[in-house]
Structure formats: structure tokens, C-alpha cells
Amino acid sequence: MLQTDSRNDLARMYNLYRENPPSLGPIGGMLKRHIVGAGMDLIAEFTDESGSLKFVIDLIELHDRYYSLVTDVFQNNPIFDQALKEAFEVIVNKK
């Protein structure tokens, strides 16, 4: 669902699991791993020829996409906010 950006399916899943907060932790972990993977793909694509500015813009767009997912689909749930924050810490510290 994350790979295909199926927001409706993700929202339904979140609505099912939010009643049992401990079950959200593993979903947050999956989100974090997915975001880190997408960030690592950006890093792998980066070359000096493509330019640092393009890399920064792509990184900001990646953050915006997942920030929107966290706010819209996961209703700013702290577990998913934390997953987004930690994923970008990994990405930024890798580069």
C-alpha cells in the first residue's frame, strides 16, 4: 500500500488499528523502513553531475509527500510523526 500510495486503503487500515494503539507500533516501523528505503534510493541516484540543488529539492519533495501521508491518512498520530522524523534522521545522516 505504501509503494502504490493507496491512501484510501492506508486510511482504512489505520482506522481499524487505531482502536488498539499497541498495534500501531509495527505499522509505524514499516512506514519508517519504507521512507528510509525511498531516501536511500535518492542518495543512490545522486551524482555530482545531477547537482546538490536537485538532490535537496528531491529530498524536500520526499519529505512533503510523507508528511502529507502522516497528517492526512494517519491523522498526525505521534507514532507516525516519530517514524517520519526518525526516517529522515537516518537519511540525512547517511548522506
Stockholm file with secondary structure:
# STOCKHOLM 1.0

chainA/1-95         MLQTDSRNDLARMYNLYRENPPSLGPIGGMLKRHIVGAGMDLIAEFTDESGSLKFVIDLIELHDRYYSLVTDVFQNNPIFDQALKEAFEVIVNKK
#=GR chainA/1-95 SS CTTTTCHHHHHHHHHHHTTSGGGHHHHHHHHHHHHHHHHHHHHHHCCTTTCHHHHHHHHHHHHHHHHHHHHHTSTTCHHHHHHHHHHHHHHHHHC
#=GC SS_cons        CTTTTCHHHHHHHHHHHTTSGGGHHHHHHHHHHHHHHHHHHHHHHCCTTTCHHHHHHHHHHHHHHHHHHHHHTSTTCHHHHHHHHHHHHHHHHHC
//
